[in-house]
Amino acid sequence: MRVSYGVFENNSFNRMKIALLSPIAWRTPPARYGPWEQVASNITEGLVEKGLEVTLFATGNSQTKAELQYVSETAYAEDADLDAKIWECLHISHLMEQASRFDIIHNHFDFLPLTYSRLIDTPIVTTIHGFSSPDILPVYKKYNDNAYYVSISNSDRSPELDYIATVYNGINPDDFTFNLRSDNYLLFFGRIHPEKGTDEAVRIARKAGRRLIISGLIQDEIYFREKVKPFVDGGTVIYVGNSGPAERDKLLGGAYALLHPISFEEPFGLSVAEAMMCGTPVIAFNKGSMPELIDNAKSGFLVDTVDEAAEAVNRVDSLNRSYCREWSLSNFSREKMINGYLDVYKKVLDKGVRLNEFPAKYPGV
Amino acid sequence: MRVSYGVFENNSFNRMKIALLSPIAWRTPPARYGPWEQVASNITEGLVEKGLEVTLFATGNSQTKAELQYVSETAYAEDADLDAKIWECLHISHLMEQASRFDIIHNHFDFLPLTYSRLIDTPIVTTIHGFSSPDILPVYKKYNDNAYYVSISNSDRSPELDYIATVYNGINPDDFTFNLRSDNYLLFFGRIHPEKGTDEAVRIARKAGRRLIISGLIQDEIYFREKVKPFVDGGTVIYVGNSGPAERDKLLGGAYALLHPISFEEPFGLSVAEAMMCGTPVIAFNKGSMPELIDNAKSGFLVDTVDEAAEAVNRVDSLNRSYCREWSLSNFSREKMINGYLDVYKKVLDKGVRLNEFPAKYPGV
């Protein structure tokens, strides 16, 4: 069945109605930590600027130029009174019950919304922000045939799923000031957790003989206490806590380089794109999406060990901070991401595919 | 809109198609502990015997004469590899996606299925097996206007919800052998948990100078270790573990009395009905559903303290074990429960109420 939505006729998007489903662990956009909410916000505001009719489903205290719909005023990671399991399903069903109002539902809420998808007619585009656990794959596999999955990097694709596109996360360049002349510190920016390599960042900085500033949410208390805190001396290693947008801009832009010595297959590194947007090169362990995010030897260095990373710090002067900005602008700007998602929406709607029909996967796409 | 289903025409149920949604924490029926799965099983098998076309949604290793549908072979409380959150939503959606095959969905799965209810046309009858937490009330309240809630005792009704009926849990009399002459031990039968009063049962038995046998799943390890285990001596206080059906029948039937000194508003006490079905009187703290379950001074005693309970043990000889059986047969038999639910189904279908129409609550019911 071909359904004419007309939303793309005459290159006009203004009749397209999009529902953005954000998580409710944090406010959208988050005050500090909250990457999924941050990306959902970036997409929402970008689509509003393009003139689309956007409804954001998020917490009530969220900030948006879109229509805001919510069931819970606050976020469950910020409000101990809220039981996540209860408010998640109320949040999701609140949208699903209004599904017919929308041409597209864009899901940033992981797997649970998929289990409602065959009960409604509106197609759901699901951005998979990484597989929190291999255990969730059965849900994605079950809905593979009538879902539109978007990967946030090619590296994060599961061979068991079909994807309609890879759309890199995009950030608003206005939020990240280009800084041609950096300060001399190295920066670790992200969750304090073994998989993010805070410990390794400390060792790299010590080996390279440079100051390290650490900013991020302490997600693993024991790790912080045992592996990081002993080195925090307020001079060569400084921990500044979890940073909001203004401090983030200042820290990223001032850094000589961002250290990103991850030990997991990270699906996307938002802080990597953000650092480069400020002109700051990134020295990262060569895992997950890093080869897609970093233009090796141009916007940073891909390395495999602490020693290699420390050595790479000595080569940072060979990089061009203006190029880092340009690279991030061309690949990870909000504009680029929005255009990527508009292409996805267009593919879904042009085919006139309705979810309940179990189409052959993306015919002709 | 009045929809004629015809299923009750000529007093014939044989065209009615019922889907029973059981939890998947345990097998249905459970091998040992698992009261919700037990009740779902009792209803399923009872409806099958009445000639209805029943489909049971439960774990794959469940046992039933109904059609069995499942997504997970095993139960998550019995299989550490299963993530409850993931398999619950797959289990529920598996049913919801086939909703149109059924005249009625009978939900024993707590609140999550309600959030799918407005997306399907088939009415959902929800048996509320107790409120696991006051936090779940918002979900029940949201769906109050298009749900059919059944309470398992009048005492368990929330003043904030509407109910279509109270249907007491029913058990199969064949599973509980009537025993006119008991042994001389007192019995505690249930979860080892402060709210079930295992500790109090020990104190009552000691005060009454009788042996106590304890059977049940240890749900609170620390409580068991500190408050119960010190008294377990294999003689005056015996812990026999968690009992399956055959041992349960023997333990309940042989008991001089069942002690049920609960400290919470228990919505229904399955073991209370089961004990009486064997002819065994029950001495219970007067809370929750106990005044509905026990015919005071005839099938047991309602008391308020350990001292009163110990004193009541001395009056057990004044009770008639045959009357206990009769009382349980008339109020808590599977037959009685099945007829109660058939009445509920009839009310729902006769009204021709479809969920999506948001009817005035139970007009004329």
Chai-1 contact restraints between the chains, C-beta under 6 A:
chainA,res_idxA,chainB,res_idxB,connection_type,confidence,min_distance_angstrom,max_distance_angstrom,comment,restraint_id
A,D83,B,D135,contact,1.0,0.0,6.0,A-B,restraint_1
A,I86,B,D135,contact,1.0,0.0,6.0,A-B,restraint_2
A,I86,B,I136,contact,1.0,0.0,6.0,A-B,restraint_3
A,C89,B,L112,contact,1.0,0.0,6.0,A-B,restraint_4
A,C89,B,T115,contact,1.0,0.0,6.0,A-B,restraint_5
A,S93,B,T115,contact,1.0,0.0,6.0,A-B,restraint_6
A,M96,B,L119,contact,1.0,0.0,6.0,A-B,restraint_7
A,E97,B,R118,contact,1.0,0.0,6.0,A-B,restraint_8
A,L112,B,C89,contact,1.0,0.0,6.0,A-B,restraint_9
A,T115,B,C89,contact,1.0,0.0,6.0,A-B,restraint_10
A,T115,B,S93,contact,1.0,0.0,6.0,A-B,restraint_11
A,R118,B,E97,contact,1.0,0.0,6.0,A-B,restraint_12
A,L119,B,M96,contact,1.0,0.0,6.0,A-B,restraint_13
A,L119,B,L119,contact,1.0,0.0,6.0,A-B,restraint_14
A,D135,B,D83,contact,1.0,0.0,6.0,A-B,restraint_15
A,D135,B,I86,contact,1.0,0.0,6.0,A-B,restraint_16
A,I136,B,I86,contact,1.0,0.0,6.0,A-B,restraint_17
